[in-house]
């Protein structure tokens, strides 16, 4: 694949009403309560600009394959500032552990103000880390936001109870305020048993101790969580949780766990199956809606050959509804392209307000879209929200052959393998960050500016590990972006 080597200015992205005095809408979530923990957004250094966290869990570090690293690019008036990027590994000062084969540092990145100081912190999942003396795997490291910028200084490890029987600490890692107290919480596998997931309640101490722990039995069979989404889907100012399940390649439905003043409800409501899920207020009614990718025929192993379908369940005071549902694919009027076998439309989803009209829009990745005769080159489609919700009207598509976007679409690049809508220029319009982990055997991340009419390729930019002066070959840079969504059956 032709090497992309472009270090340009990246541009705008928005949180809509969060910047116009209305109810705040997180880029990958619904209405947030007006508390410091929520309002910090993803600003690690406190300068008022949103910052982008990028993971490369497959990267070789210090000679160890799949040890993994994380990169932060800070927001600015002209876009993500790659000249001041921060490169972090388990060999960085203050970060626990050392780079080892298969640690996969950066497997999941969740940005939240965990200690309530008004600065965003970063929870980093190391999926393959061995936990000494337990026989289990997985670790979550918290990097604390600082006015001087994110670093490993004083980082903390979220340690599961020593007497717990746990399997994969940190899996299903997700953030939200699930009890509405204004403090950010983390949801993850933590203990005390395989069928339990835990809400670690904020605020967290700088030693990584949560204010409390709520354990929930999430499984009724020995299935696995295949997708997860958090956000306020009832409009009461408290984040809720949606979990989706699979077992031996069969999708097994989903569950809606309502957030309450005492934490997540222990009696869930049923949801249809999903392979990917994210929340956003697409009709601007103050209640978050649930956007999902449909599992074709309920069979997970059919996903690679699937053209792809996105389904939106609109929020109600009792949770995501089944009465009002929008279904969109590439054959929907207004949506660019044609639904074809293996396109995987909706494989990754991110919600945010790209045009600043106060309605959340949806970035739907199509990472296996053929561009001309180049199979799997990849594309991203922006679906726009409005008073009637999400539709195909005015939808836009972008790929590496779109005029103005750096690079050339090539077979197997998988442009859009990760997508993120985030306001890094503080102009109230969302910028799209999209990655192609297979680009030039290093991976790369692109940025497209938000405008009043939606995203634009004009002035778009891209950067890769070589540009940043960090480990490059085989790193799959950008395989993970903060708040990353996508199917992961464990």
C-alpha positions in Angstrom: 0.0 0.0 0.0 1.2 3.5 -0.9 2.6 5.2 2.2 0.7 8.2 3.5 2.9 10.8 5.0 1.0 14.0 5.7 1.2 16.2 8.7 -1.4 18.9 8.3 -3.6 21.0 10.5 -6.8 19.1 11.6 -10.1 20.8 12.2 -13.4 21.2 13.8 -15.9 19.0 15.6 -18.8 19.7 17.9 -20.9 18.8 20.9 -23.8 20.9 19.7 -26.0 22.1 22.5 -23.3 21.6 25.1 -21.7 24.7 23.6 -24.9 26.7 23.1 -26.4 26.7 26.6 -28.8 23.8 26.1 -28.6 20.3 27.5 -25.1 18.9 27.0 -24.7 16.1 24.5 -21.6 14.0 24.8 -20.1 13.0 21.4 -20.9 9.4 21.9 -23.6 9.7 24.5 -26.9 11.4 25.3 -27.8 14.3 27.6 -25.4 14.6 30.5 -26.2 16.1 33.9 -24.8 19.6 34.5 -21.9 18.5 36.7 -18.2 19.1 36.6 -17.5 15.4 35.8 -19.7 15.6 32.7 -18.8 19.1 31.5 -15.0 18.4 31.4 -15.7 16.5 28.1 -12.4 15.2 26.8 -10.1 18.0 27.7 -7.0 16.4 29.3 -5.1 19.7 29.8 -7.9 22.1 30.8 -7.4 24.5 27.9 -11.0 24.3 26.8 -10.4 22.3 23.7 -11.4 18.6 23.3 -8.5 16.2 22.8 -8.2 13.0 20.9 -6.9 9.8 22.4 -5.6 7.1 19.9 -4.7 3.5 20.7 -2.4 1.1 19.0 -2.7 -2.1 21.0 -1.1 -4.2 18.3 2.1 -2.1 18.3 5.6 -3.5 19.1 7.2 -1.6 22.0 10.7 -2.3 23.3 10.8 -5.4 21.1 7.6 -6.9 22.5 4.8 -7.6 20.0 1.4 -6.3 20.8 2.6 -4.5 23.9 0.7 -1.4 22.7 0.8 2.3 23.1 -1.5 5.4 23.4 -1.1 8.8 21.7 -2.9 12.0 22.7 -3.3 14.9 20.2 -4.4 18.1 21.9 -7.2 20.2 20.4 -6.6 23.8 19.2 -8.3 26.5 17.2 -6.8 24.9 14.1 -7.4 21.3 15.0 -5.5 18.5 16.7 -2.0 19.7 17.4 0.2 16.8 16.3 3.4 18.8 17.2 2.6 18.5 20.9 1.5 14.9 20.8 1.9 12.7 23.9 3.2 9.1 23.4 2.6 6.8 26.4 3.5 3.1 27.0 4.0 0.9 30.0 7.6 2.0 30.0 6.6 5.7 30.4 7.5 7.2 33.8 4.8 6.7 36.4 2.9 4.0 34.5 2.7 0.6 36.2 4.2 -2.4 34.6 6.5 -2.9 31.6 5.8 -3.5 27.9 5.3 -7.3 27.5 4.3 -9.5 24.6 0.5 -9.4 24.2 -0.3 -6.8 26.9 -2.3 -4.8 24.4 -2.0 -1.5 26.3 -4.7 0.8 24.7 -7.2 -2.0 23.8 -10.0 0.4 25.1 -9.8 4.1 26.0 -12.5 5.8 28.1 -12.3 9.5 28.7 -14.0 10.8 31.9 -13.2 13.2 34.8 -12.8 10.4 37.3 -11.6 12.4 40.3 -13.9 15.4 39.8 -11.2 18.1 39.4 -12.6 19.4 36.1 -9.9 17.8 34.0 -10.6 14.7 31.9 -8.7 11.6 32.8 -8.1 8.5 30.6 -8.8 5.0 31.6 -6.6 2.6 29.5 -7.4 -1.1 29.2 -4.5 -3.5 28.8 -6.5 -6.6 27.8 -3.6 -9.1 27.9 -1.9 -8.0 31.0 -1.3 -10.9 33.5 -2.4 -10.1 37.0 0.1 -11.6 39.4 -1.1 -14.3 41.7 -4.6 -14.5 40.3 -4.4 -16.4 37.0 -6.6 -13.7 35.5 -5.8 -11.2 32.8 -6.5 -7.6 32.1 -5.7 -4.3 33.8 -7.1 -0.7 33.8 -4.7 2.1 34.2 -5.9 5.6 34.9 -3.9 8.5 33.6 -4.8 11.8 35.4 -5.5 15.0 33.5 -3.2 17.9 34.3 -3.0 21.5 33.2 0.5 20.7 31.8 -0.9 17.8 29.8 -1.5 14.1 30.2 1.3 11.9 31.4 2.0 8.8 33.4 2.9 10.8 36.5 0.9 9.5 39.5 -1.1 7.1 37.4 -3.2 4.5 39.2 -4.2 0.9 38.6 -7.8 -0.1 39.3 -7.3 -3.3 41.3 -10.0 -5.9 41.6 -10.5 -7.3 45.1 -7.9 -9.9 46.0 -10.5 -12.5 47.1 -12.6 -12.2 43.9 -12.8 -14.8 41.2 -12.5 -12.8 38.1 -11.5 -13.5 34.5 -10.7 -10.4 32.4 -10.3 -7.3 34.5 -11.4 -4.2 32.5 -13.3 -6.0 29.7 -16.5 -4.2 28.6 -15.0 -0.9 29.9 -17.5 2.0 29.6 -18.0 5.3 31.3 -21.1 7.2 32.5 -22.8 8.7 35.5 -25.1 5.8 36.4 -26.4 7.3 39.7 -26.8 10.9 38.6 -24.6 12.3 41.4 -22.5 14.3 39.0 -19.4 12.1 39.4 -18.2 9.9 36.5 -18.4 6.1 37.0 -16.7 3.3 35.2 -18.5 0.0 34.2 -16.2 -3.0 33.7 -15.5 -6.6 34.6 -14.0 -6.4 38.0 -15.3 -9.2 40.2 -16.4 -11.1 42.1 -17.4 -13.8 39.5 -17.5 -14.5 35.8 -21.2 -13.5 35.4 -20.8 -10.2 37.3 -19.9 -6.7 36.0 -19.3 -3.8 38.3 -20.0 -0.1 38.4 -17.0 1.6 40.1 -18.5 4.8 41.4 -16.8 8.1 41.3 -15.1 10.2 42.4 -12.0 8.1 42.4 -9.0 8.7 44.7 -5.7 9.4 43.1 -4.7 5.9 44.3 -7.5 4.5 42.0 -9.9 3.7 44.8 -13.6 4.2 43.7 -16.1 5.8 46.1 -18.1 2.6 46.0 -18.8 -0.5 43.9 -22.1 -1.9 42.6 -22.0 -5.5 41.4 -24.6 -6.7 38.9 -25.3 -10.1 37.6 -25.6 -9.4 33.9 -25.8 -12.9 32.4 -28.5 -15.5 32.5 -26.5 -18.0 30.5 -22.8 -18.5 29.7 -22.9 -16.0 26.8 -20.7 -13.0 26.4 -21.3 -9.2 26.0 -20.9 -8.5 22.3 -21.7 -4.7 22.4 -22.4 -2.0 25.0 -23.6 1.6 25.1 -24.1 4.1 27.8 -26.1 7.4 27.9 -29.2 9.0 29.2 -31.9 7.1 27.2 -34.8 8.2 29.5 -34.2 11.9 29.8 -33.9 12.0 33.6 -30.3 13.2 33.7 -28.9 9.9 34.7 -27.0 7.6 32.4 -28.4 4.2 31.5 -26.7 1.2 30.1 -27.5 -1.1 27.1 -25.7 -4.5 26.9 -25.9 -7.0 24.0 -25.1 -10.7 24.0 -23.8 -13.5 21.9 -23.0 -17.2 22.4 -21.3 -19.5 19.9 -22.0 -17.1 17.0 -25.6 -16.7 17.9 -26.9 -13.3 19.0 -28.9 -13.5 22.2 -30.6 -10.2 22.4 -29.9 -7.2 24.7 -30.8 -5.7 28.0 -31.6 -2.2 29.1 -30.4 -1.2 32.6 -31.9 2.0 33.8 -29.8 4.4 35.8 -31.3 5.5 39.1 -30.2 7.6 42.1 -29.0 4.3 43.7 -27.2 3.0 40.6 -28.2 0.8 37.7 -31.4 -1.1 38.0 -31.0 -4.8 38.7 -34.1 -5.6 36.7 -33.4 -5.0 33.0 -35.8 -4.6 30.1 -35.3 -6.6 26.9 -33.7 -5.1 23.7 -33.2 -6.6 20.3 -29.7 -7.9 19.4 -26.9 -5.6 18.2 -23.3 -5.9 17.0 -22.5 -2.2 17.6 -24.2 0.4 19.7 -24.0 4.1 20.6 -26.3 6.8 22.0 -27.1 10.3 20.7 -30.0 12.6 20.7 -30.8 12.5 17.0 -34.2 14.3 17.3 -33.2 16.8 19.9 -36.0 16.0 22.3 -33.7 15.8 25.3 -33.7 12.0 25.4 -30.9 9.9 24.1 -31.6 7.5 21.3 -29.9 4.2 20.8 -28.2 3.5 17.4 -27.2 -0.1 16.7 -25.9 -2.3 13.9 -28.2 -5.2 13.2 -26.9 -8.7 13.5 -28.0 -10.4 10.2 -30.4 -13.2 10.9 -29.2 -13.1 14.5 -26.0 -15.0 13.5 -22.8 -13.2 14.5 -20.6 -15.2 12.1 -22.6 -13.7 9.2 -21.3 -10.2 10.1 -18.2 -10.3 7.8 -20.4 -11.0 4.8 -23.1 -8.6 5.7 -23.9 -5.4 3.7 -24.8 -3.7 7.0 -27.9 -2.1 8.5 -28.2 0.6 11.2 -31.3 0.7 13.4 -32.2 3.5 15.7 -34.5 3.0 18.8 -35.7 6.4 19.9 -35.5 7.2 23.6 -38.6 7.5 25.8 -39.1 8.2 29.5 -39.0 4.4 30.0 -36.0 3.7 27.8 -35.3 2.9 24.1 -38.5 2.2 22.3 -39.5 -0.5 20.0 -42.5 1.3 18.6 -40.6 4.1 17.0 -37.6 2.7 15.0 -35.7 3.9 12.0 -33.8 1.4 9.8 -31.1 2.8 7.5 -28.7 1.0 5.1 -26.9 2.0 1.9 -30.0 1.4 -0.1 -32.0 3.9 1.9 -32.9 7.0 -0.2 -30.3 9.7 0.2 -27.5 7.4 1.5 -24.5 7.3 -0.9 -23.5 4.0 -2.3 -25.2 0.6 -2.7 -25.5 -2.1 -0.1 -23.2 -4.9 -1.1 -22.1 -8.2 0.4 -19.4 -7.6 3.0 -19.5 -3.8 3.1 -20.2 -3.8 6.8 -22.1 -0.5 6.9 -22.3 0.5 10.6 -19.4 -1.7 11.8 -18.3 1.3 13.9 -20.6 4.2 15.0 -20.0 7.6 16.6 -22.6 10.2 17.4 -22.0 14.0 17.5 -23.2 17.3 16.0 -21.2 17.8 12.8 -23.1 20.8 11.5 -23.9 22.6 14.8 -27.7 22.5 14.5 -28.2 20.9 17.9 -29.2 17.5 16.5 -26.8 14.7 16.9 -25.5 13.1 13.7 -24.2 9.6 13.2 -20.9 8.6 11.6 -21.3 5.1 10.3 -18.2 3.3 9.2 -18.2 1.1 6.1 -14.6 -0.3 6.5 -15.0 -3.0 3.8 -16.5 -0.8 1.1 -14.9 -1.3 -2.3 -13.8 2.0 -3.9 -13.7 1.2 -7.6 -12.0 -2.2 -8.0 -10.2 -1.8 -4.7 -11.9 -4.2 -2.3 -12.0 -3.2 1.4 -10.6 0.3 0.8 -13.2 1.6 3.2 -15.5 4.6 3.6 -17.4 6.6 6.3 -21.0 7.8 5.9 -22.4 10.7 7.9 -26.2 10.4 8.6 -27.8 13.6 9.8 -30.2 14.1 12.6 -33.3 16.3 12.5 -36.7 16.9 14.0 -37.9 13.5 12.7 -34.7 11.7 13.9 -32.0 10.1 11.8 -32.6 9.8 8.1 -30.8 9.3 4.8 -31.6 12.9 3.7 -28.4 14.9 3.1 -26.1 11.9 4.0 -22.5 12.3 3.0 -19.8 9.7 2.2 -16.0 10.1 2.4 -13.1 7.9 1.4 -9.5 8.3 0.4 -10.5 9.1 -3.2 -12.7 11.9 -2.1 -11.2 15.1 -3.5 -9.4 16.9 -0.7 -8.7 13.9 1.5 -5.0 13.0 1.7 -3.9 9.6 0.3 -5.3 7.2 -2.2 -7.9 4.5 -1.6 -6.2 1.1 -1.8 -7.2 -2.5 -1.4 -7.5 -3.5 2.3 -6.9 -0.1 3.9 -10.2 -0.3 5.8 -10.6 3.4 6.1 -13.2 4.0 8.9 -12.1 1.0 10.9 -12.5 3.4 13.9 -14.5 6.6 13.8 -14.9 9.4 16.3 -16.9 12.7 16.3 -15.4 15.2 18.7 -15.1 19.0 18.9 -11.4 19.7 18.9 -11.6 23.3 17.7 -14.3 24.5 20.1 -16.5 25.9 17.3 -19.6 23.8 18.2 -19.3 21.6 15.1 -18.1 18.0 15.1 -15.0 16.9 13.4 -14.7 13.4 12.1 -11.6 11.4 13.1 -11.4 8.2 11.0 -8.6 5.7 11.0 -7.2 3.1 8.6 -5.1 0.7 10.7 -3.9 -1.2 7.6 -2.6 1.9 5.8 1.0 1.5 4.6 1.7 -1.2 7.3 1.6 1.5 10.0 -2.0 2.8 10.1 -3.1 6.4 10.0 -5.7 8.8 11.3 -7.6 11.4 9.2 -9.6 14.5 10.3 -12.5 16.1 8.4 -13.8 19.5 9.4 -17.4 20.1 10.4 -19.3 22.9 8.7 -22.9 24.3 8.7 -23.8 21.8 5.9 -22.0 18.8 7.5 -18.5 17.4 7.1 -16.1 18.6 4.4 -13.0 17.1 2.9 -11.7 20.6 2.2 -8.8 21.2 4.6 -8.8 17.7 5.8 -5.6 16.2 7.1 -3.9 13.0 8.1 -1.0 11.7 10.2 0.7 8.4 10.9 3.3 7.1 13.4 6.2 8.1 11.1 4.9 11.7 11.2 4.8 11.5 15.0 8.2 9.9 15.4 6.9 6.8 17.2 7.0 3.0 16.5 5.5 2.5 13.1 5.8 -0.8 11.3 2.8 -3.1 12.0 1.5 -0.8 14.7 -2.0 -0.6 13.3 -2.1 3.0 14.5 -5.6 4.2 15.1 -7.2 0.8 15.6 -8.8 2.3 18.7 -10.1 5.8 19.2 -11.5 7.0 22.6 -15.0 5.7 23.3 -14.5 3.1 20.5 -17.5 1.0 19.5 -17.6 -2.3 17.6 -18.4 -5.9 18.2 -16.0 -7.8 20.5 -17.1 -11.3 21.5 -14.9 -12.6 24.3 
